[in-house]
Amino acid sequence: MTTARAIAYGTLTVGVLDALDAIVFFGLRNSVPAYRIFQAIASGLLGPASFQGGAATVALGVVCHFTVACGIVTVFVLVSTRWPALARRPFLWGPLYGIAAYLVMNLVVVPLSAAGPSRHPIAVVVNGLLIHMIGVGTPAALAARAAQGPEGTRSGGRPNVPVG
């Protein structure tokens, strides 16, 4: 599979799994309608005004969500070209990468965004860590493995050897 296709499939998988988790978890836990999840994501750019933006801020939230998913997958795929062992053990490195992605998002990105810092109850933290391990990091690692191709070769059949 080409690297671009692996990243595209990985992005779609991560974006859908993470969104479904948020919709189900916060829908059941707090009775939050699905559209509010995406407005909350858009609040990272727009602040509280995103909740008055209607369909436009829902769409912006969806675009932001999948853009972040693409970045997360792309980083793992590209790093795994330098360290191919990451893609050869996706069920080890994927969950660890998911934890790292969760920490970066919640300790760096969100606090620096217009949404600002927030505190989460333990149930929200546990859910966040689990979905990032299972639904974010692991699919990113599987996308990297798909991009490497059979027996550790990159797309195009070249051996996957570290450069430099």
Secondary structure, 3 states (H helix, E strand, C coil): CCHHHHHHHHHHHHHHHHHHHHHHHHHHHHCCCHHHHHHHHHHHHHHHHHHHCCHHHHHHHHHHHHHHHHHHHHHHHHHHHHCCHHHHCHHHHHHHHHHHHHHHHHHHHHHHCCCCCCCCCHHHHHHHHHHHHHHHHHHHHHHHHHHHCHHHECCCCCECCCCC
